[in-house]
Structure formats: C-alpha cells, structure tokens
Amino acid sequence: MDAMKLFMAIPDRINFLQLGRYGRFSEQTYRNLFEHETFDWFAFNGSIISKHLTGKRKAIAIDPSYIPKSGKKTPWIGYFWSGCAGEYKRGLEIMGIGVIDIDNHECMTLGSIQTPDCKTLDNMDKNLVDWYSSYLISRKDKPTEHIQNAGCRRILFQGNFHNAYV
C-alpha cells in the first residue's frame, strides 16, 4: 500500500531510488518487493475501469509506445519505431492496452507490457505482430472479467485480422 501512495505523491519520475527517498522503506526493499511481486495490475485496473467507464459500448485499444533508454544491460533494449521522430530509435517499447468507453468518449489504461527486442522475438520464432496477438490472446479472459460487452472482437495489425478476442 505504501507504493501506491508514493505513485500518486511523487512529482517526478518514479523509480526505486525515488521510492526509497519518499517512502518508509529503503531502495533495496522496494527492489526486492517488485522483483517477487504477484500483484495483478490488470485486475486492479479492470475493477477501477468497471466502476468509472459507465457507457454500454466499450472497445479494447492497443498502443505500442517507444521509450528512449540507453544502457548495455537493460533487458530487451533494441531499435523500435518512434512515431514522433518518424524513424527507428534505440530504446524500449511498451504495448499499452486500454479500454475505450465509446458512449462517453473516455479511455483508461488496463495495463501494459514491455515489447521484446528483435533477437528475443527471433528466438521465439515470432515477429512483432505475432507477439502482440499472442500476448492479447493470453490475456483474453482477464479484461473480460471486469469489462462486459467489449465492442472490439478483432484486432487489426497491418491489414491482417487476428481473432484474439473471439
């Protein structure tokens, strides 16, 4: 619970150093807690979404986002498309999954996951589109526990329909 309060209170970037500075525990304690964390963020966000998005028509949205990051030991660092720069840039990518309330013109984040780099995808014998759809298929029961009547039943990737939520 301490971490949740800190997420809302820390004015700048949130990292373990900041959590240790503003929180009740040391930086290493927060690192250890998050390393072994089993908190279900999708369920938590889904319960908030089910209370605040009150429209009858809902859709699932995904948005891969580039994050600039340097470092030699950062997991899954690679070259990803930056829409703002209009080119591939070195860094990280996360895939944000949101729920759109079509009737009230609102959207809230359900969760996000870090996208693997090209080398990791090659080792899994997948391309980026396959990875996106396989992740969504693996989570298909989770969002629908809290969100009924989701309007989106198919996901469009580069002209191909994947029946991830059918």
Stockholm file with secondary structure:
# STOCKHOLM 1.0

chainA/1-166         MDAMKLFMAIPDRINFLQLGRYGRFSEQTYRNLFEHETFDWFAFNGSIISKHLTGKRKAIAIDPSYIPKSGKKTPWIGYFWSGCAGEYKRGLEIMGIGVIDIDNHECMTLGSIQTPDCKTLDNMDKNLVDWYSSYLISRKDKPTEHIQNAGCRRILFQGNFHNAYV
#=GR chainA/1-166 SS CHHHHHHHHCCSCCCHHHHHHHSSSCHHHHHHHHHTCCCCHHHHHHHHHHHHCCCSCEEEEEEEEEEECCCSSCTTCEEEEETTTTEEEEEEEEEEEEEEETTTTEEEEEEEEECCCHHHHHHTTCCHHHHHHHHHHHTTHHHHHHCCSBSCCCEEETTEEECTTC
#=GC SS_cons         CHHHHHHHHCCSCCCHHHHHHHSSSCHHHHHHHHHTCCCCHHHHHHHHHHHHCCCSCEEEEEEEEEEECCCSSCTTCEEEEETTTTEEEEEEEEEEEEEEETTTTEEEEEEEEECCCHHHHHHTTCCHHHHHHHHHHHTTHHHHHHCCSBSCCCEEETTEEECTTC
//
